[in-house]
Amino acid sequence: MISVGEIAERLNNQAATLVRELLPNGRQAGVKWMASGVADTGRSESLYVHLSGPKIGHWFDMGNAAPGEDKGDMLDLIRLRHGLDAKGAIEEAKRLLGIQDDFRPGQRAMPNREEIERRQAEARERAHRRDQQAEDERTRKAKRAKQLYLSGAPIAGSPAERYLRGRAIDLPAWPGSLRYHNDVWCQDVRAKINAMLACIVTAAGVQIGTHRTYLDRDRDGRWAKLDVPNPKKVMGNMWGGFIPIAKGSSGKSMRDMPEGEPIYVTEGIEDALCVHMIKPEARVLAAISLANIGGLVPPPAARRLVIVADRDTNPKAQDALERSIAQQQARGLTVELVMPPVGIKDINDWWRSLQTGDHRGAA
């Protein structure tokens, strides 16, 4: 009898074919299949499936999927897509793969115990190789991302500094995590342009990626974010990492932070810089995305996390925020939530309104 592990592996290896049946409203984008979640409504592209490489067949939903339904392999996708239990999903997988369990004359006999153990050992070895390939790929991406970051220059006097000052962000010294490069490839315009770079690190201090904010002059000649749907992108890895903005009054790295010191976290860099200006004594970091706030793994000394969130009425954003809060509470942290006044989108907008005297919605 074929094992569940072998069934799952066969399914994953046929991901490029199966996704077209399971998620017909999706589309292929390079080596990924993009779809609007397991429901496959065709209205967004929150879910992606790896079609090749060490992660073939594995998928992740960046939308508002419930915990336990936001990632998995092709067997999980079959189960969720058809509303089946584990046994039903296996039976459906066998149907898709053309696997017959019933023994008939002329068929190969059922494998003996030694054969089963041999297959299981081979499956474990294949899984180990895939895990190693995935780790090697993460390491390669992190190395390339770090090389880009190190090739940048301090942002003082650069378009990156002028962009931040244009958002009412003004510091006597900029965080060392921010750099500037005038020649960074941007797929949206298919050219190398200006970008603010930021290192993405883990709590242990290992750089795993580089965040890019693409910059261009607006119609008034001021430096601003590039006018494309997504002017901010990540090279390398980001899950569980963050952009360090301020070490707080202790001056110590995250790895060596004092026990019980609160951590202030925002989604974006600009908001984190504003929190740093408002509370220069605080440890501040940017998590890049709402979902990644939940992915952060603080050191054991951390006890309290203060999330400085956008006032976003989008249901998906609200769900992502609630999930991140629950994830950090499950790690044993006390989580506090801070938002700008009603009517103001984020902390940077609130800060700018204070500087210009426009306090609408700030009551």
C-alpha positions in Angstrom: 0.0 0.0 0.0 1.3 3.4 -1.0 2.1 5.7 2.0 0.5 9.1 2.5 3.9 10.7 2.2 4.4 9.2 -1.3 0.9 10.3 -2.3 1.7 13.9 -1.1 5.0 13.8 -2.9 3.5 12.7 -6.2 0.8 15.4 -5.9 3.4 18.1 -5.3 5.5 17.0 -8.3 2.4 17.4 -10.5 1.5 20.8 -9.1 1.8 22.6 -12.5 -1.0 20.3 -13.9 -3.2 20.0 -10.8 -3.5 23.7 -10.0 -5.2 24.3 -13.3 -8.0 21.9 -12.2 -8.0 22.9 -8.5 -7.7 26.7 -9.0 -9.0 27.3 -12.6 -9.5 31.1 -12.0 -5.8 31.6 -11.3 -2.9 32.4 -13.6 0.8 31.5 -14.0 3.3 34.1 -13.0 6.8 32.8 -13.6 7.3 29.7 -11.4 4.2 30.4 -9.3 0.4 30.0 -9.8 -1.5 33.0 -8.5 -5.1 32.7 -7.2 -7.6 34.4 -5.0 -7.3 32.0 -2.0 -8.7 28.5 -1.7 -12.1 29.9 -2.7 -10.7 30.8 -6.1 -13.1 33.7 -6.8 -10.7 35.3 -9.3 -11.0 38.7 -7.5 -7.5 38.9 -6.1 -4.1 37.1 -6.0 -3.5 36.5 -2.4 -2.5 32.8 -2.8 0.5 31.5 -4.7 1.6 27.9 -5.4 5.2 27.0 -6.2 5.3 25.1 -9.5 8.9 24.1 -9.5 12.0 24.1 -7.3 12.5 22.8 -3.8 9.1 24.1 -2.7 7.2 22.6 -5.6 3.5 22.0 -4.7 3.6 24.1 -1.5 1.4 27.2 -1.3 0.8 30.2 1.0 -2.2 32.5 1.3 -1.3 36.1 2.2 -5.0 37.1 2.5 -7.4 36.6 5.4 -7.4 32.8 5.5 -8.0 31.2 8.9 -5.0 29.9 10.8 -4.3 26.3 9.6 -5.8 27.2 6.2 -3.2 29.7 5.0 -0.5 27.3 3.8 0.2 23.7 3.0 1.0 21.3 0.1 -1.2 19.9 -2.7 -2.9 17.4 -0.5 -3.9 20.2 1.9 -5.2 22.2 -1.1 -7.3 19.3 -2.2 -8.7 18.8 1.3 -9.6 22.5 1.7 -10.8 23.1 -1.9 -13.3 20.2 -1.7 -14.2 20.5 2.0 -13.0 17.0 2.7 -11.6 15.4 5.8 -8.1 13.8 5.8 -9.3 10.4 4.6 -11.5 11.9 1.9 -8.6 14.1 0.7 -6.4 11.0 0.3 -9.1 9.1 -1.6 -9.5 12.1 -4.0 -5.7 12.3 -4.4 -5.6 8.6 -5.3 -8.3 9.3 -7.9 -6.3 12.2 -9.4 -3.1 10.1 -9.5 -4.8 7.0 -10.8 -3.8 4.9 -7.8 -5.7 1.6 -7.3 -5.6 -0.1 -3.8 -7.6 -3.2 -4.7 -5.4 -6.2 -5.5 -6.3 -8.0 -8.7 -4.8 -11.1 -10.4 -1.8 -10.0 -12.4 -1.1 -7.0 -10.3 2.2 -6.6 -8.4 1.9 -8.0 -4.9 1.6 -5.8 -1.9 5.1 -4.8 -0.6 6.4 -6.5 2.4 7.6 -4.8 5.6 11.2 -4.4 4.3 10.0 -2.8 1.1 7.8 -0.4 3.0 10.6 0.6 5.3 12.9 1.1 2.3 10.3 3.4 0.6 9.8 5.3 3.8 13.6 5.8 4.2 13.8 7.0 0.6 10.9 9.4 1.2 12.7 10.8 4.3 15.9 11.2 2.3 14.0 13.0 -0.5 12.3 15.3 2.0 15.7 16.0 3.6 17.2 16.9 0.2 14.3 19.2 -0.5 14.7 20.9 2.9 18.4 21.4 2.2 17.7 22.8 -1.2 15.2 25.2 0.2 17.8 26.3 2.9 20.5 26.7 0.3 18.1 28.8 -1.8 17.3 31.0 1.2 21.0 31.4 1.9 21.7 32.3 -1.7 18.9 34.9 -1.8 20.0 36.4 1.5 23.6 36.7 0.2 22.5 38.6 -2.9 20.2 40.9 -0.9 23.1 41.7 1.6 25.4 42.5 -1.3 22.9 45.0 -2.7 22.4 46.6 0.7 26.2 46.9 1.3 26.7 48.5 -2.1 24.5 51.4 -1.0 25.7 54.6 0.7 24.6 56.5 3.8 21.3 58.3 3.1 22.6 61.7 4.3 22.3 64.2 1.5 20.7 61.7 -0.9 17.3 61.6 -2.6 16.3 59.1 0.1 16.9 61.7 2.8 15.0 64.3 0.8 12.1 61.8 0.4 12.0 61.3 4.2 12.2 65.0 4.9 9.4 65.5 2.5 7.3 63.3 4.8 8.2 65.5 7.8 10.7 63.0 9.0 13.9 64.7 10.3 16.5 63.1 12.5 19.9 64.4 13.6 21.3 61.0 12.6 19.7 58.4 10.4 19.5 54.7 11.4 22.4 52.7 10.0 19.8 50.2 8.7 18.9 52.6 5.9 21.1 53.2 2.9 20.7 54.7 -0.6 21.6 53.5 -4.1 21.0 55.3 -7.4 21.2 52.3 -9.6 18.8 49.5 -8.4 16.9 47.4 -10.9 13.1 47.9 -10.9 11.0 45.4 -12.7 8.0 47.8 -13.0 9.9 50.3 -15.2 12.5 47.7 -16.5 15.3 50.0 -15.6 17.8 50.8 -12.8 16.6 53.8 -10.7 17.0 55.4 -7.3 16.0 53.4 -4.2 16.2 53.6 -0.4 17.5 50.3 1.0 16.9 48.8 4.4 18.4 45.7 5.9 16.1 43.0 7.1 17.5 41.0 10.0 16.5 38.4 12.6 16.5 38.9 16.3 19.9 37.1 16.3 21.3 39.9 14.1 21.5 37.9 10.8 20.6 39.7 7.7 18.1 37.7 5.6 16.9 40.3 3.1 16.9 43.9 1.8 13.9 46.1 1.5 13.7 48.5 -1.4 11.7 51.7 -1.6 11.9 52.9 -5.2 12.1 56.7 -5.6 11.3 59.2 -8.4 10.5 62.9 -8.7 6.9 63.8 -8.6 5.2 66.4 -10.8 6.5 69.2 -8.5 10.1 67.9 -8.7 10.1 66.5 -5.1 11.5 63.1 -4.3 8.6 60.6 -3.6 7.8 57.0 -3.9 7.8 55.7 -7.5 4.3 56.0 -8.9 3.5 52.3 -9.4 1.0 50.0 -7.6 3.8 48.6 -5.3 6.9 50.9 -5.0 8.2 48.8 -2.1 9.7 45.4 -2.6 11.8 42.8 -0.8 14.9 41.1 -2.1 15.8 37.8 -0.3 13.7 36.8 2.7 11.6 38.7 5.2 9.4 36.2 7.2 10.3 36.5 10.8 12.7 39.4 10.1 12.5 43.2 10.7 14.1 46.5 9.9 15.9 47.8 13.0 15.2 51.6 13.5 16.3 52.4 17.0 17.9 50.4 19.9 16.2 52.5 22.5 17.8 54.0 25.7 19.8 50.8 26.3 21.7 51.1 23.1 21.9 47.3 22.9 21.1 45.0 20.0 17.9 43.1 19.9 19.8 39.9 20.8 21.1 41.5 24.0 18.1 43.7 24.9 17.3 44.2 28.6 14.7 42.0 30.0 11.2 43.4 29.9 12.1 46.3 27.6 9.1 47.1 25.4 9.4 46.8 21.6 7.5 49.2 19.4 6.8 47.8 16.0 5.2 49.3 12.9 4.4 48.0 9.5 6.4 50.5 7.4 9.7 52.3 7.7 8.2 55.8 7.7 5.9 55.1 10.6 8.8 53.5 12.5 10.9 56.7 12.0 8.0 58.8 13.3 7.7 56.6 16.4 11.4 57.1 16.9 11.0 60.9 16.8 8.1 60.8 19.2 9.7 58.3 21.6 13.5 58.5 21.2 14.0 56.4 24.2 12.1 53.4 22.7 13.3 50.3 20.8 11.6 50.6 17.4 11.5 48.4 14.4 9.5 48.0 11.1 8.0 44.6 10.3 7.3 45.4 6.6 3.9 43.8 6.6 1.0 43.2 9.0 1.4 39.4 8.7 5.1 39.6 9.4 4.3 41.3 12.8 3.0 37.9 13.8 6.0 36.2 12.3 8.5 38.1 14.4 10.3 35.9 17.0 11.5 38.3 19.7 14.4 37.1 22.0 13.5 35.5 25.4 14.0 38.9 27.2 11.0 40.4 25.4 7.9 40.7 27.4 5.9 43.5 25.9 5.1 44.4 22.3 3.5 47.7 21.3 2.0 47.5 17.8 1.7 51.0 16.2 -0.8 50.1 13.5 -2.5 51.9 10.6 -6.2 52.8 11.1 -7.2 50.5 8.2 -10.9 49.6 7.8 -10.1 46.9 5.2 -11.4 43.6 6.6 -8.3 41.7 5.3 -6.0 44.1 7.1 -8.1 43.9 10.3 -8.0 40.1 10.2 -4.2 40.1 9.6 -3.7 42.4 12.5 -5.8 40.3 14.8 -4.0 37.2 13.8 -0.6 38.8 14.4 -1.7 39.9 17.9 -2.9 36.4 18.6 0.4 34.9 17.4 2.5 37.2 19.7 0.2 36.6 22.6 0.6 32.8 22.1 4.4 33.4 22.5 3.6 34.8 25.9 4.0 38.5 25.1 1.8 41.3 26.4 0.5 43.1 23.3 -0.7 46.7 23.2 -2.2 48.3 20.2 -1.8 52.0 19.3 -3.4 53.7 16.4 -3.5 57.3 15.0 -6.7 59.4 15.8 -9.9 58.6 13.9 -9.8 60.0 10.4 -6.0 59.7 10.0 -4.5 56.7 8.1 -1.2 56.2 9.8 1.3 57.6 12.3 3.3 59.4 9.5 0.1 61.2 8.3 -0.7 62.1 11.9 2.8 63.4 12.5 2.7 65.4 9.3 -0.6 67.0 10.2 0.9 68.1 13.5 3.8 69.7 11.7 1.6 71.6 9.3 -1.0 72.6 11.9 -3.8 70.5 10.1 -5.2 68.6 13.1 -8.4 67.4 11.4 -9.3 64.0 12.8 -6.7 64.3 15.5 -9.1 64.9 18.4 
